[in-house]
């Protein structure tokens, strides 16, 4: 028996979009998905990977826990979810700007574009003026901000609601329709 397989809907927008170089794979840089709130590795989640697949001479986006096999078929090369056109280019940013991508969603869709930029800061303006740029190229956000570029404001820690608010112009519960506690 193999591993238990759970079927779920693949939603690409659920991936964080933040990837950090994490060594190399076959002589090319490999990038691993990071937490989008702080740019650090996930604690309880396995991140997706962007790496070069020599078997098909293409850059691929893949996730080690997602199989591209359906109903017992053999997986595609390097278990890719997205793949670039064939290339030997070492620079993934170049490839993304000059190539279209095939996307796997149970079937292959061709001709998709992928926008990739270097996610490093070099000045306070790169941190939206709500943090400073560290020597390693990432934003150190002010205490009330978070995000790769300090673009998000921390939510309010305490909320207050009006205690005697009105619901449809009613100031009290209707005794004919009592609430039930469970």
Phi, psi and omega in degrees: 000142176267192178291153175289134182249126175255132178269128178220161177284131179273113181242106186299329182291350176285341176288148188290330183085002180246123183227138181244139177300132184223070180079206182225162179223112181064030178087357178249152177296147177241140182241137182241136181301140181240165176292126184286344180282327182227000178072012182257164178301151176296149177268319185238012184231147174268128182277156174288168182228147169243122183206166180272133179252106181297329182302327180238008179052047182217155169280139181230150170253126182212165175230127185299342180256004179250122179266143178259022177261131175242132176052045174082001178292161176288142179294157174286170182302132178059016179051042185288142172259329172222146176219145177280173170291164180301137180199159171248002184300133181279338187262108183296326178298318175300313183300314182297326182280340185247357188231153169266165184237146170268139182239134179260126176226032189103334170218165185265128173251129183258158171085019178279151176254156180223124179261123182230132176229161175286127186258054179239154177254157175225351181209164180302329180296330177293342178256023178055028180059024178238027180178182178238156180271125181283166178294339178270004171092018175234157185283135170256104189283150171302160185303332184262013183228159174206174182111163181306323182238030178055033185278349183248141176269136177300142179291158178301134182287324181235135176249150175232137176241158177290122185295322184248044181296161181257139176244115183051046179063019175258133180262353178211163178291144177284122181295342179280349182224071186290157173282161179237131177262136179241000000 
